[in-house]
Amino acid sequence: MKQSRRDLLAASGGVTVMALAASAGLFKSGDLHAQEWNKSAFDTKNLQDTVKAFGGSGAAESKDIAITSPDIAENGAVVPVSVTSKLGKTESIAILVEKNPNALSAAFDIPGGTEPFVSTRVKMGQTSNVHALVKADGKYFYATKEIKVTLGGCGG
């Protein structure tokens, strides 16, 4: 494989920036770690089981959580979903698709001082309710929106 000078410079640029940032004390090596995998949460089949897998006892419905997505998704393989929380002290946001084989599609930790907003694409096998599960100030809240799917994304 022939590598050009431009490719080499592009590849080494990111490493150089990270090394300079580390030497300047902008972050410590312990700051960069992956979130621990919560396999039991991703194996759940419904909202209540997901809350329990995250360590909660129940969730209350909230008008302070907004789900933005198309009402009708033409392709269930890539359905854009955004969630915004207006709840104070939002700690995490999760997206669940009720009729998928595994309900939990995505989970995000929200660092303190950041805007509680996430946007991603989920796979939906059929028309289903989509739940946004938000942990705020140690309690769980949710909002629900139905998304109709015309072409299934989970093998349909």
N, CA and C of each residue as an Amber inpcrd file, in Angstrom:
protein
   468
   0.8390000  -1.1650000   0.0000000   0.0000000   0.0000000   0.0000000
   0.8870000   1.2320000   0.0000000   0.6440000   2.1550000  -0.8880000
   1.4340000   3.3610000  -1.0180000   0.7640000   4.4840000  -0.2250000
   1.5050000   5.0440000   0.7360000   0.9490000   6.1020000   1.5640000
   1.5930000   7.4290000   1.1600000   0.7800000   8.4130000   0.9200000
   1.3080000   9.7080000   0.5130000   1.6980000  10.5350000   1.7390000
   2.4650000  11.5570000   1.5250000   2.8870000  12.4570000   2.5890000
   1.6780000  13.1120000   3.2500000   0.6970000  13.4630000   2.4550000
  -0.5210000  14.0990000   2.9780000  -1.2580000  13.1650000   3.9390000
  -1.3610000  11.8770000   3.5910000  -2.0200000  10.9020000   4.4630000
  -1.2710000  10.7630000   5.7870000   0.0570000  10.7320000   5.7020000
   0.8740000  10.5960000   6.9010000   0.6870000  11.8070000   7.8150000
   0.7090000  13.0190000   7.2470000   0.5240000  14.2210000   8.0540000
  -0.8670000  14.2650000   8.6810000  -1.8750000  13.8690000   7.9290000
  -3.2440000  13.8710000   8.4560000  -3.3880000  12.8860000   9.6050000
  -2.7900000  11.7160000   9.4720000  -2.9000000  10.6940000  10.5060000
  -2.1390000  11.0750000  11.7680000  -1.0100000  11.7180000  11.6300000
  -0.1970000  12.0580000  12.8010000  -0.6490000  13.3530000  13.4690000
  -1.4350000  14.1680000  12.7850000  -1.8840000  15.4420000  13.3500000
  -2.7100000  15.2850000  14.6110000  -3.6400000  14.3350000  14.6140000
  -4.4910000  14.1170000  15.7850000  -3.7030000  13.6340000  16.9840000
  -2.7360000  12.7590000  16.7520000  -1.8990000  12.2480000  17.8330000
  -1.0840000  13.3890000  18.4300000  -0.5700000  14.2420000  17.5890000
   0.2250000  15.3730000  18.0560000  -0.6100000  16.3230000  18.9140000
  -1.8110000  16.6270000  18.4810000  -2.6890000  17.5130000  19.2490000
  -3.0150000  16.8980000  20.6070000  -3.3180000  15.6060000  20.6440000
  -3.6250000  14.9320000  21.9110000  -2.4130000  14.9490000  22.8430000
  -1.2250000  14.7100000  22.3080000  -0.0100000  14.7140000  23.1250000
   0.2490000  16.1090000  23.6940000   0.0690000  17.1370000  22.8840000
   0.2600000  18.5090000  23.3680000  -0.7610000  18.8630000  24.4490000
  -2.0040000  18.4550000  24.2550000  -3.0400000  18.7340000  25.2470000
  -2.7380000  18.0200000  26.5600000  -2.2620000  16.7840000  26.4860000
  -1.9250000  16.0330000  27.6950000  -0.7330000  16.6690000  28.4120000
   0.2770000  17.0810000  27.6470000   1.4540000  17.6880000  28.2720000
   1.1260000  19.0510000  28.8770000   0.1280000  19.7420000  28.3470000
  -0.2900000  21.0300000  28.8940000  -1.1880000  20.8510000  30.1160000
  -1.5530000  19.6230000  30.4440000  -2.3810000  19.3470000  31.6120000
  -3.8620000  19.5560000  31.3850000  -4.2960000  19.5880000  30.1210000
  -5.7150000  19.7870000  29.8380000  -6.5530000  18.5770000  30.2060000
  -5.9670000  17.4170000  30.2200000  -6.6530000  16.2200000  30.7010000
  -5.6250000  15.2170000  31.1670000  -6.0780000  14.3220000  32.0340000
  -5.2260000  13.2520000  32.5310000  -5.6070000  11.9770000  31.8060000
  -4.7030000  11.0240000  31.7640000  -4.9920000   9.7860000  31.0470000
  -6.1860000   9.0550000  31.6430000  -6.4320000   9.2000000  32.9350000
  -7.5750000   8.5590000  33.5730000  -8.9070000   9.1720000  33.1860000
  -8.8830000  10.3910000  32.6060000 -10.1140000  11.0580000  32.1920000
 -10.7320000  10.4080000  30.9690000  -9.9350000   9.7170000  30.1870000
 -10.4250000   9.1100000  28.9470000 -10.7130000   7.6420000  29.1930000
 -11.9480000   7.3250000  29.4770000 -12.3290000   5.9270000  29.6820000
 -13.7100000   5.6830000  29.0910000 -13.9190000   4.4740000  28.7040000
 -15.2040000   4.1080000  28.1100000 -16.2310000   3.8650000  29.2080000
 -17.4710000   4.1630000  28.8980000 -18.5490000   3.9010000  29.8330000
 -18.7010000   2.3900000  29.9790000 -18.9260000   1.9570000  31.2100000
 -19.0820000   0.5300000  31.4540000 -20.3570000   0.0230000  30.7780000
 -20.2800000  -1.1050000  30.1390000 -21.3840000  -1.7120000  29.4050000
 -22.4140000  -2.2740000  30.3720000 -23.6610000  -1.8780000  30.2430000
 -24.7500000  -2.3640000  31.0790000 -25.5630000  -3.3670000  30.2520000
 -25.0480000  -4.5850000  30.1550000 -25.6750000  -5.6160000  29.3160000
 -27.1110000  -5.9020000  29.7400000 -27.3780000  -5.9270000  31.0330000
 -28.7370000  -6.2480000  31.4960000 -29.7500000  -5.2020000  31.0270000
 -29.3460000  -3.9340000  30.9590000 -30.2700000  -2.8940000  30.4840000
 -30.5900000  -3.0750000  29.0070000 -29.5980000  -3.4670000  28.2140000
 -29.8340000  -3.6370000  26.7840000 -30.5570000  -4.9490000  26.4590000
 -30.7270000  -5.8210000  27.4510000 -31.4810000  -7.0630000  27.2470000
 -32.9490000  -6.9330000  27.6580000 -33.3530000  -5.7740000  28.1530000
 -34.7240000  -5.6040000  28.6430000 -35.7300000  -5.5420000  27.4980000
 -36.9740000  -5.8030000  27.8260000 -38.0420000  -5.8540000  26.8250000
 -39.0530000  -4.7210000  26.9390000 -39.0290000  -3.9550000  28.0670000
 -39.9910000  -2.8640000  28.2250000 -39.4150000  -1.7560000  29.1060000
 -40.1600000  -0.6720000  29.2220000 -39.7150000   0.5090000  29.9620000
 -39.4630000   0.2010000  31.4340000 -40.3830000  -0.5010000  32.0830000
 -40.2510000  -0.7880000  33.5050000 -39.0040000  -1.6230000  33.7990000
 -38.7410000  -2.6390000  32.9790000 -37.5550000  -3.4750000  33.1790000
 -36.2640000  -2.6820000  32.9530000 -36.3030000  -1.7420000  32.0120000
 -35.1240000  -0.9210000  31.7450000 -34.8290000  -0.0210000  32.9340000
 -35.8550000   0.5860000  33.5100000 -35.6710000   1.4370000  34.6980000
 -35.0370000   0.6170000  35.8120000 -35.5270000  -0.5970000  36.0340000
 -34.9820000  -1.4670000  37.0780000 -33.5280000  -1.8300000  36.7880000
 -33.1960000  -2.0900000  35.5210000 -31.8220000  -2.4350000  35.1490000
 -30.8680000  -1.2580000  35.3830000 -31.3830000  -0.0310000  35.2890000
 -30.5800000   1.1560000  35.5650000 -30.5080000   1.4700000  37.0620000
 -31.2520000   0.7220000  37.8720000 -31.2020000   0.9120000  39.3190000
 -32.3480000   1.7270000  39.8890000 -33.3600000   2.0390000  39.0880000
 -34.5080000   2.7970000  39.5650000 -35.6520000   1.8950000  39.9720000
 -36.6510000   2.4720000  40.6300000 -37.8050000   1.6670000  41.0470000
 -39.0240000   1.9340000  40.1750000 -39.0480000   3.0450000  39.4580000
 -40.1740000   3.3900000  38.5990000 -39.9040000   4.7150000  37.9060000
 -40.7480000   5.0340000  36.9430000 -40.5910000   6.2820000  36.1970000
 -41.9410000   6.9820000  36.0960000 -41.8980000   8.2980000  36.1600000
 -43.1120000   9.1100000  36.0500000 -43.1130000   9.8210000  34.6970000
 -44.2940000   9.9690000  34.1090000 -44.4010000  10.6740000  32.8330000
 -44.1490000  12.1640000  33.0640000 -43.4600000  12.8070000  32.0940000
 -43.1130000  14.2220000  32.2430000 -43.3240000  14.9820000  30.9420000
 -43.8890000  16.1800000  31.0590000 -44.0630000  17.0760000  29.9050000
 -42.7890000  17.8660000  29.6280000 -41.7850000  17.7560000  30.5080000
 -40.5230000  18.4780000  30.3490000 -39.5190000  17.7210000  29.4860000
 -39.9500000  16.6290000  28.8820000 -39.1070000  15.8490000  27.9690000
 -39.7460000  15.9220000  26.5900000 -38.9560000  16.2990000  25.5910000
 -39.4720000  16.4230000  24.2230000 -38.7570000  15.4410000  23.3030000
 -39.5460000  14.6600000  22.5660000 -39.0110000  13.7410000  21.5520000
 -39.2980000  14.3660000  20.1950000 -38.2420000  14.5400000  19.3990000
 -38.3900000  15.0770000  18.0520000 -38.0220000  13.9850000  17.0620000
 -38.9750000  13.6320000  16.2190000 -38.7550000  12.5980000  15.2050000
 -39.8660000  12.7270000  14.1720000 -39.6980000  12.0870000  13.0140000
 -40.8000000  12.1200000  12.0510000 -41.9870000  11.3080000  12.5860000
 -43.1960000  11.7270000  12.2510000 -44.3740000  10.9540000  12.6470000
 -44.4460000   9.6490000  11.8630000 -43.9840000   9.7030000  10.6160000
 -43.9450000   8.5170000   9.7550000 -42.5270000   8.3660000   9.2290000
 -41.9040000   7.2230000   9.5080000 -40.5560000   6.9440000   9.0250000
 -40.6710000   6.0540000   7.7940000 -40.1010000   6.5070000   6.6960000
 -40.1720000   5.7310000   5.4630000 -39.2810000   4.5010000   5.5080000
 -38.1930000   4.5700000   6.2630000 -37.2700000   3.4490000   6.3510000
 -36.9550000   3.2010000   7.8210000 -37.4100000   2.0870000   8.3540000
 -37.2000000   1.7500000   9.7590000 -35.7570000   1.4660000  10.1180000
 -34.8840000   1.3170000   9.1370000 -33.4750000   1.0320000   9.4210000
 -32.7440000   2.2590000   9.9610000 -33.2110000   3.4590000   9.6290000
 -32.5560000   4.6930000  10.0700000 -33.6040000   5.7410000  10.4220000
 -34.0940000   5.7060000  11.6340000 -35.1140000   6.6510000  12.0810000
 -34.4410000   7.6890000  12.9850000 -34.4090000   8.9630000  12.5540000
 -33.7840000   9.9890000  13.3960000 -34.6520000  10.3090000  14.6070000
 -34.0230000  10.3310000  15.7880000 -34.7230000  10.6420000  17.0340000
 -33.8430000  11.5850000  17.8530000 -34.4420000  12.6830000  18.3190000
 -33.7570000  13.6260000  19.2040000 -34.5630000  13.7550000  20.4860000
 -33.8650000  13.9250000  21.5940000 -34.5250000  14.0790000  22.8920000
 -33.9210000  15.2910000  23.5950000 -34.8030000  16.1400000  24.1100000
 -34.3980000  17.2990000  24.8950000 -35.0830000  17.2210000  26.2500000
 -34.3230000  17.4660000  27.3070000 -34.8860000  17.4650000  28.6550000
 -34.8140000  18.8630000  29.2460000 -35.9230000  19.3140000  29.8100000
 -35.9530000  20.5930000  30.5280000 -35.9480000  20.3550000  32.0290000
 -35.7390000  19.1090000  32.4310000 -35.6840000  18.7600000  33.8500000
 -34.3400000  19.1960000  34.4260000 -34.3470000  19.7750000  35.6040000
 -33.1170000  20.1930000  36.2580000 -32.2700000  19.0010000  36.6670000
 -30.9680000  19.1690000  36.6220000 -30.0060000  18.1340000  37.0220000
 -30.1690000  16.8390000  36.2320000 -30.3450000  16.9570000  34.9030000
 -30.4490000  15.7660000  34.0530000 -29.1180000  15.0280000  34.0480000
 -29.1570000  13.7300000  34.3690000 -27.9550000  12.9130000  34.4660000
 -27.7700000  11.9900000  33.2620000 -28.8750000  11.4960000  32.7030000
 -28.7690000  10.5710000  31.5650000 -30.0560000  10.5980000  30.7550000
 -29.9090000  10.2000000  29.4800000 -31.0510000  10.0950000  28.5680000
 -30.9200000   8.7650000  27.8390000 -32.0010000   8.0080000  27.8010000
 -32.0260000   6.7300000  27.0750000 -33.2010000   6.7410000  26.1050000
 -33.0400000   6.0220000  24.9880000 -34.0890000   5.9150000  23.9780000
 -34.4850000   4.4580000  23.8630000 -35.7870000   4.1860000  24.0000000
 -36.3040000   2.8240000  23.9370000 -37.3310000   2.7150000  22.8210000
 -37.2900000   1.6130000  22.0860000 -38.2860000   1.3210000  21.0500000
 -39.0760000   0.1090000  21.5560000 -40.3390000   0.3490000  21.8760000
 -41.1870000  -0.6340000  22.5560000 -41.2830000  -1.9860000  21.8500000
 -41.4710000  -2.0110000  20.5320000 -41.7160000  -3.2780000  19.8350000
 -40.4610000  -3.8980000  19.2100000 -39.2860000  -3.3590000  19.5070000
 -38.0580000  -4.0070000  19.0450000 -37.7580000  -5.2150000  19.9290000
 -36.9860000  -6.1850000  19.4290000 -36.6620000  -7.3540000  20.2520000
 -36.0160000  -6.9760000  21.5840000 -35.1680000  -5.9690000  21.5870000
 -34.5880000  -5.3990000  22.7980000 -35.0060000  -3.9350000  22.8140000
 -35.6900000  -3.5190000  23.8560000 -36.2820000  -2.1840000  23.8830000
 -35.2440000  -1.0630000  23.8740000 -34.1920000  -1.1810000  24.6770000
 -33.2170000  -0.1010000  24.7970000 -32.3730000  -0.0050000  23.5310000
 -32.4320000   1.1620000  22.8810000 -31.6650000   1.3880000  21.6550000
 -30.4040000   2.1910000  21.8970000 -30.4450000   3.1460000  22.8220000
 -29.2860000   3.9930000  23.0910000 -29.3860000   4.5620000  24.4950000
 -28.2280000   4.7710000  25.1230000 -28.1690000   5.3860000  26.4500000
 -26.9990000   6.3580000  26.4790000 -27.2500000   7.5520000  27.0110000
 -26.2440000   8.6090000  27.0310000 -26.1330000   9.1970000  28.4350000
 -24.9080000   9.3710000  28.9300000 -24.6800000  10.1000000  30.1730000
 -24.5580000  11.5770000  29.8190000 -25.1710000  12.4350000  30.6110000
 -25.1350000  13.8720000  30.3800000 -24.2670000  14.5060000  31.4770000
 -23.0750000  14.9750000  31.1190000 -22.2030000  15.6020000  32.1300000
 -22.8270000  16.8850000  32.6800000 -22.5690000  17.1710000  33.9350000
 -23.0810000  18.3820000  34.5520000 -22.6350000  19.6250000  33.7930000
 -23.5150000  20.5980000  33.6740000 -23.1920000  21.8380000  32.9980000
 -23.3490000  21.7950000  31.4910000 -23.8500000  20.6860000  30.9540000
 -24.0650000  20.6000000  29.5110000 -25.5560000  20.5920000  29.2030000
 -25.8710000  20.9170000  27.9600000 -27.2700000  20.9370000  27.5420000
 -27.7960000  19.5010000  27.4590000 -28.9110000  19.1960000  28.1210000
 -29.4610000  17.8380000  28.0820000 -30.2020000  17.5750000  26.7630000
 -29.4330000  17.2980000  25.7120000 -29.9630000  17.0560000  24.3710000
 -29.1410000  15.9490000  23.7250000 -29.8210000  14.9840000  23.1040000
 -29.1430000  13.9490000  22.3300000 -29.8780000  13.7600000  21.0080000
 -29.1470000  13.3270000  20.0090000 -29.7210000  13.0660000  18.6970000
 -29.0100000  11.8550000  18.1080000 -29.7840000  10.9120000  17.6130000
 -29.2080000   9.6990000  17.0350000 -30.1880000   9.1130000  16.0330000
 -29.8390000   7.9910000  15.4840000 -30.7410000   7.2420000  14.5980000
 -30.9300000   5.8550000  15.1950000 -32.1760000   5.3990000  15.2030000
 -32.4760000   4.0780000  15.7530000 -33.0760000   3.1990000  14.6670000
 -33.0130000   1.9170000  14.9050000 -33.6020000   0.9420000  13.9930000
 -34.9360000   0.4990000  14.5740000 -35.9780000   0.5090000  13.7480000
 -37.3120000   0.0960000  14.1820000 -37.8470000  -0.9620000  13.2310000
 -38.2790000  -2.0830000  13.7700000 -38.7990000  -3.1590000  12.9550000
 -40.2280000  -2.9410000  12.4930000 -40.9700000  -2.1060000  13.2300000
 -42.3740000  -1.8700000  12.9070000 -42.8530000  -0.6090000  13.6270000
 -44.0650000  -0.1860000  13.3330000 -44.6590000   0.9550000  14.0270000
 -44.6510000   0.6690000  15.5240000 -44.2170000   1.6720000  16.3030000
 -44.0400000   1.4340000  17.7310000 -44.0170000   2.7410000  18.5020000
 -44.2530000   2.6310000  19.7960000 -44.0170000   3.7560000  20.6940000
 -42.5170000   3.8490000  20.9540000 -42.0160000   5.0700000  20.9510000
 -40.6250000   5.3270000  21.3050000 -40.6510000   6.0940000  22.6190000
 -39.8860000   5.6140000  23.6020000 -39.8370000   6.2450000  24.9200000
 -38.4910000   6.9340000  25.0990000 -38.5280000   8.1220000  25.6570000
 -37.3160000   8.7990000  26.1060000 -37.3070000   8.6860000  27.6240000
 -36.2960000   8.0240000  28.1600000 -36.1680000   7.8180000  29.6020000
 -35.0620000   8.7350000  30.1150000 -35.4080000   9.6150000  31.0430000
 -34.4680000  10.6060000  31.5540000 -34.2860000  10.4010000  33.0560000
 -33.0190000  10.3700000  33.4670000 -32.7180000  10.3590000  34.8980000
 -32.3130000  11.7740000  35.2710000 -33.0660000  12.3800000  36.1890000
 -32.7970000  13.7500000  36.6250000 -32.9030000  13.8120000  38.1420000
 -31.8620000  14.3180000  38.7710000 -31.8210000  14.4610000  40.2240000
 -32.1230000  13.1370000  40.9310000 -31.6240000  12.0350000  40.3530000
 -31.7710000  10.7170000  40.9670000 -33.0900000  10.0150000  40.7140000
 -34.0240000  10.6450000  39.9790000 -35.3270000  10.0440000  39.6940000
 -35.4820000   9.8390000  38.1960000 -36.3670000   8.9170000  37.8120000
 -36.5890000   8.6020000  36.4000000 -37.9130000   9.1740000  35.9010000
 -37.8520000   9.7350000  34.6960000 -39.0170000  10.3130000  34.0370000
 -39.0170000   9.8370000  32.5870000 -40.1950000   9.8660000  31.9560000
 -40.2510000   9.4310000  30.5590000 -41.2810000  10.2290000  29.7690000
 -41.1040000  10.1870000  28.4610000 -42.0750000  10.7290000  27.5120000
 -42.1970000   9.6920000  26.4070000 -43.3330000   9.6860000  25.7140000
 -43.6030000   8.6800000  24.6860000 -44.1130000   9.3390000  23.4230000
 -43.6820000   8.8080000  22.2810000 -44.1920000   9.2570000  20.9770000
 -44.3190000   8.0360000  20.0760000 -45.4400000   7.9360000  19.3630000
 -45.6050000   6.8480000  18.4110000 -44.9900000   7.2640000  17.0770000
 -44.2000000   6.3440000  16.5040000 -43.6220000   6.5620000  15.1760000
 -44.1010000   5.4190000  14.2890000 -44.7140000   5.8020000  13.1670000
 -45.1990000   4.8110000  12.2120000 -44.0760000   4.4990000  11.2400000
 -43.8920000   3.2120000  10.9610000 -42.8220000   2.7660000  10.0580000
 -43.4730000   2.1210000   8.8360000 -43.0780000   2.5920000   7.6440000
 -43.6350000   2.0150000   6.4130000 -42.8110000   0.8530000   5.9000000
 -41.4930000   0.8690000   6.1420000 -40.5920000  -0.2190000   5.7190000
 -39.7700000  -0.5980000   6.9220000 -39.9240000  -1.8410000   7.4180000
 -39.2360000  -2.2770000   8.6280000 -37.7330000  -2.3100000   8.4940000
 -37.0400000  -2.0440000   9.6020000 -35.5850000  -2.0180000   9.5850000
 -34.9470000  -3.2330000  10.2300000 -35.7090000  -4.0450000  10.9380000
 -35.1440000  -5.2130000  11.6090000 -35.4700000  -6.4770000  10.8330000
 -35.0020000  -6.5430000   9.6300000 -35.2170000  -7.7180000   8.8100000
 -36.5730000  -7.7620000   8.1160000 -37.3120000  -6.6450000   8.1330000
 -38.6520000  -6.6260000   7.5570000 -38.7380000  -5.9380000   6.2490000
